[in-house]
Amino acid sequence: MTIRCNEFWRIIVRAGLLLVLVACGPFRTIAQEYNLQVKYFGIEDGLSHREVNGLSIDQQGFYWIGTRHGMNRFDGYEFKVWSQETGRIDRNYVWAQVLDGAGELWVKYIDNSPVDEDEHSSYRLIDTWTGKARTLQERFGNDLPSAMYELNGFPLADGQGNLYFSTRIGALVRYSPDAGFSVWPLVPDQPLELLGVSGRGESWIKLGEDTLLRMSPEGQLTGRWENQPANGSELTIVDSTGTPWIFHSGNLVTRLVGGGILETLSLAEAFPDFPGAKDAKVARVKYDPVSHAIWLNLTSDIVYGKLGQSVWISFRESYPEIPEARFRRFASDRFGRVLIGTDFGFYLVGISASRFTRYLWTPGKRTAYSVRGIECSGDTLFLST
């Protein structure tokens, strides 16, 4: 049997990262029907700096960890660093990053920059297939639109790997690896702040102090709401149904309920099954489209919850080191693995069901299931779906 080089390494990387989780030791039971397994990585393991400001997972299965002192590529065993010292890139201090559908990592750096430097000049693009790093001008040349010289905030990606940029001049920019740049003017000469993007490319944008805009995947303005507070993309998610969840004022959340109506609820009203919601204060929120789960970074805890289900898992009691390390970034892959970046390194997390309740196969019938957990007992294999 012949295996192409890229296919071979993808197999090795995925197997290696799975073995990392398996080798972490026994699961700790966090909730009655779920187990949590955690592996920590820090500077003692080869990470170039403990402060993690960016997390991405590429199509080959490599983890890209942006830190205060270099970009790290992790294969499950060792780190390869892009920094000034290694000569692979001309900057060190990663502030944020996002991966597009072609496998190019867009990285915003904040070191070695004069105060009056154009926003676009702080970006570097790293090709995750070749490792080559380039500026936007080197990558796109004359195809770079003038609106990209007026960036405001950091881009967000949709489910197809297209990127969306808000600007200071009232326009939204979309970059498609296949079709290039599209510039959509929304309001003249007013700064926009991108809050969230749905999987299919619907954008939610903040205008001024309290105006909320919705833009279609085709660049049409489809909604405008006044007097709607929002605190940025760190406190906004758009779930797999296209519903925005905008967290503000500590424990309030605004969401779209249909018919163009936005409703604002307390955290306890929005998530009635979440223990402790009444007193919780949300500092950051992230969404995992693979498991349709929400991650809440609270004042003294990190909580994982499945939207639409009565599943809430607190890290504070069993893994207090994670909330104490101060949550900064989050990433998830299509295999259900989760990365949590903190001020003191990052954590590789696996969540699996601990209860197996039914047989999957009937003789003579073909079935297909999404498997969430695996357990072996003698010669019997149990799968949780």
C-alpha positions as CSV (number, residue, x, y, z in Angstrom):
1,M,0.0,0.0,0.0
2,T,1.3,3.5,-1.0
3,I,0.6,6.5,1.2
4,R,1.4,10.0,-0.1
5,C,3.7,12.1,2.1
6,N,1.0,14.6,3.2
7,E,-1.4,11.9,3.9
8,F,1.2,10.0,5.9
9,W,2.0,13.0,8.1
10,R,-1.7,13.8,8.6
11,I,-2.2,10.3,9.9
12,I,0.9,10.5,12.1
13,V,-0.1,13.9,13.6
14,R,-3.7,12.9,14.4
15,A,-2.5,9.6,15.9
16,G,0.1,11.5,17.9
17,L,-2.3,14.0,19.3
18,L,-4.8,11.3,20.3
19,L,-2.0,9.4,22.1
20,V,-1.1,12.6,24.0
21,L,-4.6,12.6,25.4
22,V,-4.6,8.9,26.1
23,A,-1.2,9.2,27.9
24,C,-2.4,12.0,30.1
25,G,-3.6,9.7,32.8
26,P,-7.0,8.7,34.1
27,F,-10.1,10.8,33.4
28,R,-11.5,13.0,36.1
29,T,-15.3,12.9,36.4
30,I,-16.6,16.5,36.2
31,A,-20.3,15.9,35.8
32,Q,-22.4,12.8,36.3
33,E,-22.4,11.7,32.6
34,Y,-19.2,13.4,31.4
35,N,-15.5,12.9,31.9
36,L,-12.8,15.4,31.3
37,Q,-9.1,14.8,30.5
38,V,-6.5,17.6,30.4
39,K,-2.9,17.9,29.4
40,Y,-0.9,21.0,30.1
41,F,1.9,22.4,28.0
42,G,4.2,25.3,29.0
43,I,7.7,26.7,28.5
44,E,9.1,23.6,30.2
45,D,7.8,21.6,27.3
46,G,9.3,23.9,24.6
47,L,6.6,26.6,24.3
48,S,8.5,29.8,23.4
49,H,6.6,32.0,25.9
50,R,3.9,31.2,28.5
51,E,1.5,34.0,27.5
52,V,-0.8,32.5,24.8
53,N,-2.5,35.1,22.6
54,G,-3.6,33.0,19.6
55,L,-4.7,29.4,18.9
56,S,-5.4,27.8,15.5
57,I,-5.6,24.2,14.2
58,D,-4.7,23.7,10.6
59,Q,-5.9,21.2,8.0
60,Q,-2.9,18.9,8.6
61,G,-3.8,18.6,12.3
62,F,-0.9,20.9,13.6
63,Y,-1.6,23.3,16.5
64,W,-0.4,26.9,16.0
65,I,0.1,28.7,19.3
66,G,0.8,32.5,19.1
67,T,2.7,33.8,22.1
68,R,4.3,37.0,23.3
69,H,7.6,35.7,22.0
70,G,7.0,33.8,18.8
71,M,4.6,31.6,16.9
72,N,4.8,27.9,17.8
73,R,3.7,24.9,15.6
74,F,3.0,21.8,17.8
75,D,2.7,18.3,16.4
76,G,1.8,16.6,19.7
77,Y,5.4,16.0,20.7
78,E,7.6,19.1,20.0
79,F,7.4,22.8,19.1
80,K,8.8,24.6,16.0
81,V,9.1,28.3,16.5
82,W,8.7,31.2,14.1
83,S,10.5,34.2,15.7
84,Q,13.2,36.8,15.0
85,E,15.7,34.5,16.7
86,T,14.9,31.5,14.5
87,G,15.0,33.7,11.4
88,R,11.6,32.4,10.1
89,I,9.8,35.8,10.7
90,D,10.7,39.4,11.5
91,R,8.4,39.8,14.5
92,N,7.7,38.1,17.9
93,Y,4.8,39.5,19.8
94,V,1.6,37.8,18.6
95,W,-1.6,39.6,19.6
96,A,-4.2,37.6,17.7
97,Q,-4.5,35.2,14.8
98,V,-7.0,33.5,12.5
99,L,-6.8,30.7,9.8
100,D,-8.4,31.0,6.4
101,G,-9.7,28.2,4.3
102,A,-6.6,27.9,2.2
103,G,-4.4,27.2,5.3
104,E,-2.9,30.7,5.6
105,L,-2.5,32.0,9.1
106,W,-3.3,35.7,9.5
107,V,-1.3,37.0,12.4
108,K,-1.4,40.4,14.0
109,Y,1.8,41.5,15.8
110,I,2.2,44.4,18.1
111,D,6.0,44.6,18.6
112,N,8.6,46.6,16.7
113,S,5.9,48.9,15.4
114,P,6.0,52.7,15.2
115,V,3.0,54.4,16.7
116,D,1.9,55.7,13.4
117,E,2.3,52.4,11.5
118,D,-0.7,51.5,9.3
119,E,-2.8,48.7,10.8
120,H,-2.3,46.4,7.8
121,S,1.5,46.6,8.2
122,S,1.3,44.8,11.6
123,Y,0.0,41.6,9.9
124,R,2.0,38.6,8.7
125,L,0.7,35.7,6.7
126,I,2.2,32.3,7.5
127,D,1.5,29.5,5.0
128,T,0.9,26.5,7.2
129,W,1.7,24.1,4.4
130,T,5.2,25.6,3.6
131,G,6.0,27.7,6.7
132,K,6.7,30.8,4.6
133,A,5.9,34.2,6.1
134,R,4.9,37.3,4.1
135,T,3.5,40.7,4.6
136,L,0.1,41.6,3.1
137,Q,1.8,43.7,0.5
138,E,4.1,40.8,-0.4
139,R,1.3,38.4,-0.6
140,F,-1.3,40.4,-2.5
141,G,0.5,43.3,-4.2
142,N,-1.9,45.6,-6.1
143,D,-4.8,43.3,-5.4
144,L,-4.9,44.6,-1.8
145,P,-7.8,47.0,-1.6
146,S,-7.4,50.5,-0.1
147,A,-9.9,49.6,2.6
148,M,-7.4,47.1,4.0
149,Y,-5.3,50.2,5.0
150,E,-8.1,51.3,7.3
151,L,-8.6,48.2,9.4
152,N,-10.3,48.4,12.8
153,G,-10.1,45.4,15.0
154,F,-9.2,41.8,14.1
155,P,-10.8,39.6,11.4
156,L,-13.2,36.8,12.0
157,A,-13.8,33.6,9.9
158,D,-17.0,32.0,8.7
159,G,-17.6,28.2,8.4
160,Q,-16.1,28.2,4.8
161,G,-12.8,29.8,5.8
162,N,-13.6,33.3,4.4
163,L,-12.4,36.2,6.5
164,Y,-14.2,39.4,7.4
165,F,-12.6,42.7,8.4
166,S,-14.2,45.8,9.8
167,T,-12.7,49.2,9.0
168,R,-12.5,52.8,10.2
169,I,-14.3,54.1,7.0
170,G,-17.6,52.4,7.3
171,A,-16.9,49.4,5.1
172,L,-16.7,45.7,5.7
173,V,-14.2,43.7,3.8
174,R,-14.5,40.0,3.0
175,Y,-11.5,37.9,1.8
176,S,-12.2,34.6,0.1
177,P,-9.2,32.4,-0.7
178,D,-10.9,31.5,-4.0
179,A,-12.5,34.8,-5.0
180,G,-10.2,37.4,-3.4
181,F,-11.3,40.6,-1.7
182,S,-14.8,42.2,-1.7
183,V,-15.5,45.6,-0.2
184,W,-19.0,46.4,1.1
185,P,-19.7,50.0,2.1
186,L,-22.3,50.2,4.9
187,V,-22.1,53.7,6.4
188,P,-19.9,56.5,5.2
189,D,-16.8,57.4,7.1
190,Q,-17.8,55.8,10.4
191,P,-15.8,53.2,12.3
192,L,-17.2,49.7,12.4
193,E,-16.5,46.9,14.9
194,L,-17.0,43.3,13.8
195,L,-18.7,41.3,16.6
196,G,-19.4,37.9,15.2
197,V,-19.9,35.9,11.9
198,S,-22.1,32.9,11.4
199,G,-21.0,29.7,9.8
200,R,-22.6,30.8,6.5
201,G,-21.2,34.3,6.5
202,E,-23.8,36.5,8.1
203,S,-22.1,39.3,10.0
204,W,-23.0,41.2,13.2
205,I,-21.4,44.6,13.5
206,K,-21.3,47.4,16.1
207,L,-21.7,51.0,14.9
208,G,-20.9,53.8,17.3
209,E,-21.8,53.1,21.0
210,D,-25.0,51.2,20.8
211,T,-26.1,50.5,17.2
212,L,-26.2,46.9,16.0
213,L,-26.0,46.0,12.2
214,R,-26.6,42.7,10.5
215,M,-25.2,42.1,7.0
216,S,-26.0,39.2,4.7
217,P,-23.4,36.9,3.2
218,E,-23.9,38.8,-0.1
219,G,-23.0,42.1,1.5
220,Q,-26.5,43.5,2.0
221,L,-27.6,45.4,5.2
222,T,-30.5,43.3,6.5
223,G,-31.0,44.7,10.0
224,R,-30.4,47.7,12.2
225,W,-31.1,48.0,15.9
226,E,-30.6,51.1,18.1
227,N,-29.8,51.2,21.8
228,Q,-28.2,47.7,21.8
229,P,-25.1,47.6,24.0
230,A,-22.3,45.3,22.9
231,N,-18.7,44.9,24.2
232,G,-16.8,43.4,21.3
233,S,-16.1,40.0,19.7
234,E,-14.7,38.6,23.0
235,L,-18.2,38.8,24.4
236,T,-20.2,37.8,21.3
237,I,-20.8,34.4,19.6
238,V,-23.0,33.4,16.7
239,D,-24.1,29.8,17.1
240,S,-24.7,27.1,14.3
241,T,-28.3,28.2,13.9
242,G,-27.1,31.8,13.1
243,T,-28.4,33.2,16.4
244,P,-26.2,35.9,17.9
245,W,-25.5,35.9,21.7
246,I,-24.2,39.2,22.9
247,F,-23.0,39.3,26.5
248,H,-22.8,42.6,28.3
249,S,-23.0,44.3,31.7
250,G,-21.5,41.3,33.4
251,N,-24.5,39.0,33.5
252,L,-26.9,40.1,30.7
253,V,-27.2,38.5,27.3
254,T,-29.0,39.7,24.2
255,R,-30.1,37.3,21.5
256,L,-32.3,37.3,18.3
257,V,-35.5,35.4,18.9
258,G,-37.1,35.6,15.4
259,G,-39.0,38.2,13.5
260,G,-36.1,40.6,13.8
261,I,-36.7,40.9,17.6
262,L,-33.8,41.1,20.0
263,E,-34.5,40.2,23.6
264,T,-32.2,40.8,26.6
265,L,-32.2,38.3,29.5
266,S,-30.2,37.8,32.6
267,L,-27.7,34.9,32.5
268,A,-30.0,32.9,34.8
269,E,-33.0,33.5,32.4
270,A,-31.0,32.6,29.3
271,F,-29.5,29.5,30.8
272,P,-31.9,28.3,33.5
273,D,-30.1,24.9,33.9
274,F,-26.7,26.6,34.6
275,P,-25.9,26.3,38.4
276,G,-24.6,29.6,39.7
277,A,-25.8,31.7,36.8
278,K,-27.5,34.2,39.1
279,D,-24.2,35.4,40.5
280,A,-21.9,34.8,37.5
281,K,-20.0,37.5,35.7
282,V,-18.9,36.8,32.1
283,A,-15.5,38.1,31.1
284,R,-15.1,36.2,27.8
285,V,-17.2,33.7,25.8
286,K,-16.3,31.3,23.0
287,Y,-18.4,28.9,20.9
288,D,-17.5,25.4,19.7
289,P,-19.5,24.7,16.5
290,V,-18.4,21.0,16.5
291,S,-20.3,20.2,19.7
292,H,-22.7,23.2,19.7
293,A,-21.2,24.1,23.1
294,I,-20.5,27.4,24.8
295,W,-17.5,28.2,27.0
296,L,-18.0,30.9,29.6
297,N,-14.9,32.6,31.2
298,L,-16.3,33.8,34.5
299,T,-14.6,35.8,37.2
300,S,-13.4,32.7,39.0
301,D,-14.3,29.7,36.8
302,I,-14.4,28.4,33.3
303,V,-17.7,26.7,32.4
304,Y,-18.6,24.4,29.5
305,G,-22.2,24.2,28.5
306,K,-24.1,22.5,25.6
307,L,-26.7,24.8,24.1
308,G,-30.2,23.3,24.2
309,Q,-29.1,20.6,26.7
310,S,-28.9,20.4,30.5
311,V,-25.1,19.9,30.4
312,W,-22.9,22.3,32.4
313,I,-19.4,21.4,33.4
314,S,-17.4,23.6,35.8
315,F,-13.6,23.4,35.9
316,R,-13.2,25.2,39.2
317,E,-13.4,22.2,41.6
318,S,-11.5,19.5,39.6
319,Y,-9.1,21.7,37.6
320,P,-8.7,25.0,39.5
321,E,-5.4,25.6,37.8
322,I,-7.1,26.4,34.5
323,P,-9.3,29.3,35.7
324,E,-6.5,30.5,37.9
325,A,-4.2,30.7,34.9
326,R,-6.5,33.2,33.3
327,F,-8.3,32.2,30.1
328,R,-7.2,34.1,27.0
329,R,-7.8,32.1,23.8
330,F,-9.8,29.1,22.6
331,A,-9.8,26.7,19.6
332,S,-11.5,23.5,18.7
333,D,-11.1,21.0,15.9
334,R,-13.5,18.7,14.0
335,F,-12.5,15.8,16.2
336,G,-13.9,17.4,19.4
337,R,-10.5,18.3,20.9
338,V,-10.2,21.7,22.6
339,L,-7.3,24.1,23.2
340,I,-7.5,26.6,26.0
341,G,-4.8,29.3,26.0
342,T,-3.9,31.1,29.2
343,D,-1.4,33.5,30.8
344,F,0.6,30.4,31.8
345,G,0.7,28.1,28.7
346,F,-2.1,26.1,27.1
347,Y,-4.3,23.1,27.9
348,L,-5.4,20.3,25.6
349,V,-8.8,19.1,26.7
350,G,-10.9,16.1,25.9
351,I,-14.5,15.8,27.0
352,S,-16.3,12.4,26.7
353,A,-19.5,10.8,27.9
354,S,-19.0,8.4,30.8
355,R,-22.3,6.5,30.4
356,F,-23.0,3.9,27.7
357,T,-26.7,3.1,27.3
358,R,-27.5,1.1,24.2
359,Y,-26.4,-1.2,21.5
360,L,-25.5,0.4,18.2
361,W,-25.7,-2.4,15.6
362,T,-28.5,-4.8,14.6
363,P,-27.3,-7.8,12.5
364,G,-27.9,-7.3,8.8
365,K,-28.5,-3.5,9.1
366,R,-26.1,-0.7,8.2
367,T,-26.1,2.3,10.5
368,A,-24.0,5.5,11.0
369,Y,-23.4,7.2,14.3
370,S,-21.3,10.1,15.5
371,V,-19.1,8.6,18.3
372,R,-18.3,10.8,21.3
373,G,-16.6,8.3,23.7
374,I,-15.0,4.8,23.5
375,E,-14.5,2.3,26.3
376,C,-13.1,-1.3,26.2
377,S,-14.0,-4.2,28.5
378,G,-12.3,-7.5,27.6
379,D,-13.2,-8.1,24.0
380,T,-16.2,-5.8,24.0
381,L,-16.0,-2.2,22.6
382,F,-18.6,0.3,23.9
383,L,-19.3,3.5,22.0
384,S,-21.0,6.6,23.3
385,T,-22.9,8.6,20.6
